Amino acid sequence: MNKSELEALVEVLLNISHQSYTIIDKEGRVVYWSMEASNIFQISNEDIIGKSINQFFEKKDLIILESLKKAKPYQKEEHYAGNNKYVNIISKPIICNNEVVGAIVTELDVSDQVYNRNKIKQFENQISVLERQISEYNDHGSFSSIIGNSSNMTRVKYLIKKAAQSEVNTLITGESGVGKELFSRSIHDFSKRFKQPFVTVNCGTIPANLFESEMFGYEKGAFSGANQKGKEGLIEQADKGTLFLDEIADMPLEMQVKLLRMIQEKKFYRVGGTTERSIDVRIVAATNKNLIDEVQKGTFREDLFYRLNVVNIEIPPLRDRKEDIETLSYHFYQLSKRNYEIKLQPIPLTLMQKFKHYNWPGNVRELQNIIERLIIFSEDGDFQEYIFDDYANFEKNNYSKSIEIEGSLSEKLKYYEGEIIKKIYKECDYNKKATAVKLGISRPTLYAKLTYYNIT
């Protein structure tokens, strides 16, 4: 058998199995790229041979480079190889005369197994949500929107149920984005007042000069421009139900005095009125500030603090209940999927791991927003992980300069998409093939977007 026949035989042997083979030289350039490698990664032999493998894959995903660098074999199951592919991988250095001259890697595509398992996990989460909703049906659905079974959340649910069964005033504290209004609503829904009104007052958004009339209402002719029939205040609207005072720390001091009297005596006067009115209302207040500090600074009344703080429930930040991130992610995934009517692949395992390692300073609200953003920017049903990577890096670096864009949501999304494409294109040294691979889109799609955004 001559040399060409032997080479042909080796080629057949390498391509006869369902495993891919890649060989690089000591400089990291691809010298052999099997047919199965082309099938798995959708990169042709002509495009990759003779070029650095770094141009096509993230360095962190290339085990073959570790074999080349450290002269050691590696074996790993379900390794993420980039381009939404998972492989069982064996990588070995090629040694000649005690010198590493290259490396070879063989990969078996197991993406379907990984994605199927991910889908099963997704279905299990959906079943878990349904089971929870069914089990709580007799509780008026009070906890159907509270997602999470971590030890921290189990304790919070217990405290909410106990608080709801009483009539005492309750103060809910926690960082922005943890869902204080949702938990306040749950107290109402689980109480005997669940059929009565639940009225929300955001104390930070009502102008000080309008606060009293908005809260207590006013009689006809009470002031210039007043409704001639008078107006029922928010407190009256909540009669027999629950009044939720959000951002209670921002309530003006002069209003705190009148609120305190209403809580103590269960009576109040409308603005411009002389008739004392009785009220039956349960107070739930919430804040992301430390009210004890506010009392010491003189911006919050101590007597009102003690009236409100009969029961205090602290909602933990998302970083302290990371066990709930996966369930929350699938919950928001399902909500956004229905809202946008998009066919989507399950959330990639690699993306879920990134979620679990991120600190989430904006808590549950931030997670919901990033899930929605990822769905909006999905390509052919696939999540584009670089969207989250860029977002997380931006937050981590804490850039002082924020980008303010005027216009509609679609205009803002177009702007950010253009900026991301421009950034990745530059990182890839303006190589269109590498840019398309890194963005996870086809080259025709990239060409169209480069033209649309006038990126040269």
N, C-alpha and C positions, 0 to 999 in steps of 0.2 A: 504494500500500500504506500503510494507516494505521499509527499507532504500535503498537497492540495486535497487528496482524498481523505487524509487523516484529519485535516482541518474541517472538512465537510462533515465527517463522522462526529467530531467533537461538537460541532454546531447543532447537529441533530440531537445528540444526547442531552445537550444543555436545554434545548427547547422542547423536548418530548414530555417533560413533566410540567406540572402546574406551578412550579416555583420559578421565580425570576432570578437572574444572575447579573451582577454588576461587578466590573473590575475597574479599579483606578490605578494610575501609576503613582510614584512617590510624590508627585506634585499635586495630586488630587484631581487630575484630569481623567475623564472617563475614556477607557480604551476598549471596553466591551460592554454592550448593553443588549440584553437578550430580548427576544420577541415578547416574552411574558412581562418583562419590565415595561416595555412600551404599552402593553395592554393595561397593566395595573395603573401606571402613572400618566398615561395619555401623553407621553413625550416620545417623539419618533427618534429612531437611531440617528438619522441625519442631523437632527437638531442638537443632540447631546454629545455625540462622539467628538473627542478632542477638546471639549470644554470643561472648565472647572465645575465639579458637581455642586459647589456652593452657589452657582448661579441659578440652580433649579430647586434647591431645598434649603430650609433653614439649617444652619450649622448645628444647632442643638438637637436636630432630629437625625443627624447622620452618625450612626454608630460605626460605619465603615471608616470614618476619619479617626475615631478613637483607636480602632485596630491599627491603622496606619501610624498614628502618633506614638502609641504605647507598645506596639508590637505584641499585642495580646488578643486572643480570641474573645468574642462576646456572643452571648445568646440571650435572647429576650422574647417573651411572648406578648402578643398584642401591643407591639410597639407602634406609636404614632409616627408615621413616616412622612407626614405632610399631605397636602391635597386631599384631606378627608379619608386617608387610607390607613388601615391598621394591618400590621403584618407580624407573623412569627419570623424572627430573623436570626441568622447565624452569620457572624462576620469574623474573618480571619486575615491576619497579615500574610503577605507573600514574601518569603525570605529566601534570598539567594546569596550564597557565600557570606553568611552571617550579616547580611545587610537587608533591611526592609526596602523592597523595590516597588511595593504596591499593596493592595488589599482587595479581597473579594468578599462579596456579601451575597447570600441567597435569602430570598424572602418568599413567604407563602401568604397570599392575600387572605386575611380572615375578617375583612371589613364587614361582610354580611353577618357573621356570627356576633360581632361586637354591636352592630346596629340593631340586630334582632333582640339581643339581650337588653339593649337600651330601650327598645320599644316595649318589651315585657315589663321593664321597670316603670316605664311611663304608664302602662295600663294598670300596674299595681297601685301606683299613686292615685290614678283616677278612681279605682275601686275603693281605695282608702278614703278619698274625699266623699264618695257616695255613701259609704258605710257610716261615716261620721255624720253626714247630713240626716241619714235615716234614724240613727240612734238619738239624734238631738231634735227630731221632729216634734216630739211632745214638749220640748222646751221652747216652743215657738220659734225654732230656728235660730236661737240667740247666738250660738257659737259657730254657725255654718260658715261664717266669713273669717273666723279666727283660725289661721292655718298654722300648724306646728304642734309637735308632740314631744319637744325637748323637755328636760326636767324643769327648766326655767318657765316655759310656757304652761306646763301642767300646773305649776304652782300659781301662776297668774290667773288661769281659768278657775282654779279653786277659790282664790280670793274674790274674784268677780262674782261667782255664784253666791258666796257667803254675803258679800256686800249687797247684792241685788235682793236677797231675801229679807233685808232690813229696810228701814226708811231713812237711815242716817245719811248725812251729807258725805260725799266722797271726793277725794282729791286724787287725780291721776297725774303722775309725773313721768317724764321720760324725754329723751332727745327728740328733735324734729325728725319726722318721718317714721316713727315707730308705730303709728296708728292709734293715737290716743282717742280720737273721735270714734273709731271703730269699737274700741273697748268700752267707751262710755255708752255707746248705743247698746252694747251687749248687756250692760247693767240694766238699762231700761227694758230691753226685750225679755230679760229673765225675771223681771220684777212683776208684781201684781198690777203695775201700771202699764203693761205692755200694749194694751189696746188704746191707751190715751196718747196725747201728742208728745213728741220728742222735738224740742225746739233748740236749735243751735244759735249761740251768740258768740261771734268772734270779737272779743274785746279789743283786739288790736287794730280792727278796721273801721270802727265807728268813730267819727270825729267827736272830740270831747264836748263840743257845744251842742251836739245832737244826742249824746248818750242817754240823758235822762228821759227825753221824749220817746226815744226808740225803746228803751227798756220798760218804762212805766206807762207809756201812752200819754195822751193829752186830751183835754176837754175842748169843745169848740170855742174858737176865739181866744185860745190860750196865748197865742203869739201871732205876729204878722206872718201871713203866708200859710197858716195852719189850715188843715182841712176843716170846713165849716161843720162837718158832722162829728168832729173829734176823731180820735184814732186809738185803737186797742194796742197796747204795748206787747212786747215779746213775752213778758212775764204772764200777762193775762192769756196769751195764746197757749202757754204751757200749763194752764190750770188743770189740775187732776193728773198731770203727766210729769215729765222730766225736763228741767231747764239745764242745758249743757253750756257752761261758760268756758269757752276755749280761750287760751292765752289770758287767763285770769290776772296774771301779773301786770298786764298792760292796761288794766282798768284804772281810770282816773281816780285820784284819792278822794275827791268830793263825792264820787259815785259809790265808793266803797262804804261810806258811812250809811248811805241810803239802802244799799244792798244788805248791810248788816242788820239794819232795823227790820227790813222785810223778812229776813231769815228768822230773826228772833221772835217777831210778833205775828208773822204770817199775814201782815196787812200792809197796805201802801196807799199812796195818793197818786192820781194822775197829775201831770203837769197842768197847772191852772185849775185844779179841782179842789173841792172842799169836802167831798164825800170819801170817807175811808173805805177801802175795798178789801175784802178778805181773799186770800189765795191759798190754794192747796197745791204745793209744788215740791218736787224733790230736786235738790241741787247736786249736780255733778260738775266739778270744775277740773280743768287740765292746764298744765303749764310745762314748758321746757326749761324754766328757770328755777333756781333754788329760792323758794319763798322766804326761808329763814334769812338768807342774805339780803333779800329785798326788804324785809322787816327791819334789819339792822341799818340799811341805807336810808330808811324812812320813806320808801316808795310804796310800801304795802303795810296795811294796818295789822298789828299783831292780833287784835281781838277777832278780826275777820279770818285771819289765818287759822286760828284755833277752831272757829266755827265750821270752816270748810274741811279741815284736816281730821275729821272724826275717824275716817278710814282713809289710809293712804295706800295706793297701789302703784308701785314702780314698774313701768314696762321696760324690760331689758332691751338694749340695743341689739341689732342683728348680729354683730360680731361676737356677742355672748351667747348666741343660740344658733351656731352654724349648722347644727344637726337639722335645722328646719329649712336651710337654704334650698335643698333639692326639691322638697315638697312645695315650697313657695314658688320656685322657678317654674315648675310644671303647672301650678295653678295659674300664674300670670301668662304662661305660654298658651294655655287653653283659652283664657279670656281674650287675649290679643288675636289668637288664631281665628276665633269666631268673629271678632270685630272687623278684621281685615279680610276675612274669607280667603285666606291663603293656604294652599297645601304645603305643609312643612315637614321636613325630616325631624326626628326627635333631637333634642338638645345634645350635641356631641359630648362624650365623656370628658374629653380634654377641656372643653369650655366649662363644664360643671366643676371640674377640679379648680379651674381658675376662679370661679365664683367663690368656692370654699376658702381660697387663700386670700381673697380680697377683703379689705377691712370694712367696707360699706359705711362710710361716714354719714351718708344720707339715709341709711337704714332701709326698711322695707320699701319705702317710696322710691328710693334710688334703684333698688333691684327691679321693681316693676317698670320703671322708666327704661332701664337698659334692656330688659327683655323686649319691650315694645320697639326700641330702636333697632335691635338685632333682627326682629321680624320685618321691619320696614325695609332694611337693607339686605334682606336675604336674596340669594340668587338661585333661581330654579328650585326653590324649596330648601336650599342649604344655608345654614348660618355661616356668616363670614366672621371668623373669630378675630381677625385683625381689628374689627370695629371695637370690640371690647378691649383688646390689647392697647390700642391707641388711647381709648378713653381712660383705662386704668393708669397708664403711664402719665397722662395729662394730670389726673388727680394726684398721683404720687409725687410728681414734680412740683405740684402746687403753683402753677404759673400764676403770677400776679396779674397778668394782662388777660382779660376775658374777651372773647369775640362776641360782639353785639351786632346782630344782623337784623335789619328791618324786613318786614314782609310776612307772607303767609307761611304756614308750616311746610308746605311743599317747596317754597322758595328757600327756606332755611336748610331743608334736607339736601336740596341740590347743591347749595353752597358747600356744605360739609362734605358731601360725596366728592366734589371737585377737589377740595383741599386734601382729602385723604389720598385720592388717586395721584395728585401731584407729588405728595410726600413719598409714596411708595415708588413711583416712577423715578424719582431722584435717587432714592436709596438703592435702586437696581441699576444705577448708572445709565438710565434711559434705555435699558434693554426691554423691548416690548414683550418678548417671550417670558422673561423672568418676572416682569411686572404682572402679566396675566396669571402666571402660576401662583405668585404670592397673594394676589387678590382673590384667587379662586374663581376667575371668570375666563371665558373663552377669549381668544385673540380678536375675533371680529367684534365682540362686545367691547373690549378694551379700545380698539381702533375708533369705534363709534363714540365712546365716551371722551377720548382724547380730542376728537374733532369737536364734539359738543361743547366741552369746557375750554377749547382753544389752548390746549396744553401742548407745547412743542419741546 
